[in-house]
Amino acid sequence: MEAAARLNAVQNPVIPIMGELILQSPGTLSLGQGMVHWGPPPQALQAAREAIDDGDLHAYGPMAGDQALRDAVGRWLQHHHKLDLAGSAVLITTGSNMAFHAIAQVLCDPGDECILPVPYYFNHAMAIQLAGGVPVAVEAGVIPDPERLAAAITPRTRAIVTISPNNPSGAVFPRAVLEAINRLCADRGLLHISDEAYALFAHGDAAVWSPGQGSGSGAHTVTLGSLSKSYGMAGWRIGWAVVPERLLEAIAKVQDTIQICPPRLNQRAAAGALAAGAPWCQTRIQGLGQQRRQVLAALDQANAPWRLLAPPDGAFYALLQLDSPLSGDAAMERLIREHRVALVSGDSFGLRGCCLRLSYGMLQAVDLAEALDRLRHGLLALAGAGPA
Ligand SMILES: Cc1ncc(COP(=O)(O)O)c(C=O)c1O
């Protein structure tokens, strides 16, 4: 028995593909997966321990998450991101990827379109396809030009998705751009899905702005967030969605079917993490400034055959374009096999040409220096290479 034909349209997941290549190439240093080098705060682990002793977590919990965590996330969003939550509901999900999946299921009838500015996050495109929708990749600039997004709207368009700070470019979108996209969505009856997994990750002067801050924006805005990056809790799988209340009934159908409830022990750990406070995250995020400087210094070479596609002001990514006839996929494979350094292919983010995403969240000091050394050598070798 073969898998359903509609799965053929869904791209293969690049992270497991890269992981397999790394396994086959022992000693590879990874600038690939989007993770940080720290783990959760002690308060999160303590909350998990106490929750186990409570013995109170064996039953299913509420579909939208335990009320205490929903309230804590609501307070966090109002305090730190100044969101206007009037008319919106906060939902806890098994990672923010699941939040996006649920929204895609709720939005898309077969053939409905969602606009993804390129570069997009591959799991967004995949979730839309799994829902029967069509991801419409729009090349509107690394900082998307709202007018070019507007030109891509059709009668089938349901949503525009933005990610700021951005994966994979590291760009922080200016407030004026996000406001214009949000207004466009309101005017054209679309949903603005704002993925803010990296909301706390700003380096330098770039200020992060959330479209859900606009008064009344909750009626047409979905804000997604996550503990995976800021709190180093990727494996705990806790994220959230702020959604217009009118969508809750439909979302309940998806979430009840897929997860019944988010894992309750992990929700307790998440509440403990939030109690540790934003400064706990900010100290560690500021520490990434050192890695960022190391990356920029290593890539800053006269006449290099590569360039950065955006100033890496946010998240922990830098997006490179290499002068090479290779595809991003081929370059990823050859960097791992021949140079023992892993970056993620730009192909998976909808980019053309030889693009690679570098993540500096995981490696520190000596390992990072070694990885960057391998990368420079590898890029120089690949720049001269013919197609694989
Ligand atoms: C833009 C973006 N959204 C969501 C996620 C996934 O977050 P979570 O672990 O909360 O599912 C990632 C992970 O890399 C991401 O880059």
The ligand as a Gaussian input file, in Angstrom:
#p B3LYP/6-31G(d) Opt

LIG

0 1
 C        9.568000      30.207000      12.488000
 C        9.411000      28.975000      13.325000
 N        8.215000      28.644000      13.798000
 C        8.032000      27.554000      14.544000
 C        9.086000      26.712000      14.835000
 C        8.827000      25.489000      15.637000
 O        8.617000      25.828000      16.976000
 P        8.084000      24.780000      18.017000
 O        9.262000      24.035000      18.548000
 O        7.411000      25.611000      19.068000
 O        7.125000      23.877000      17.312000
 C       10.352000      26.992000      14.362000
 C       11.468000      26.076000      14.623000
 O       12.521000      26.132000      14.061000
 C       10.513000      28.159000      13.577000
 O       11.707000      28.482000      13.090000

